[in-house]
């Protein structure tokens, strides 16, 4: 096989979706890092993936949070910690999603704050890129047997 045929075969392999799968596999390997960034995004900034403020607490809920010694300066999506502990990364096709398993009130959180809570902002995502690239390069070398 000549060099051009090898390159064509490589292009076909990568065009078949295997590169996207490698990126997803890399992200799954970094699940803890990804979820930590997600939780920190909510807790430290009170922002969704689009950089939108999650808002403020109602006066009565703010008072309840204060009695428990919790933050009230912005919405953190954390009260007991059960919601944060229930988060998981799952792969569907060639895409990664965050799911919350084990808390029955997750649907109310999404209803109140929207689906955009489930993803990292660009600022947070950038922090993972070097780690993802390193893993993808290893997977790519193994895949191509380089």
Steps between C-alpha positions, in 0.01 A plus 500: 500500500645837402498814714195651328299181552605495865388860543168424327444203732588717802257768384223240455562357847490842662197608295305197619442663838788329678666833581182628668481177698862544609424849627196366689710217643759755613233711670357192672848420633500851647152466654611604848682807367207592275242466777719689747520790253122483453432511873752780549337697219166484679631547850760771439337700220129412500509482118367258241692380193406813305637729771150595615451574867282237669336778695439561868317310768154597613506685834355202688744249348789739556408514869485118514847479339640756744372293793700205359811714447483476120588755233228743405683745271401295192328174407743211554271199435637350821317452826552149634758390242286212373445660160873563451581144609248356253659652188645267234635534148334272246570442134208495257615435147805718455392759755554543872226605737474565871229308679383509855400163636362446844332827593131534430509881496742528205208561264402807706853637484500468120149642478602803709848567359488342152693232311796737459607422855635172363817599325818690561545859397770563241721637777471172694524278190836655405646362823437142378626534142870419565405186694254392230757555225757287686256211536375529141858490369565175687171352375576617146849348505356171623221513242739570214765272650767769477 
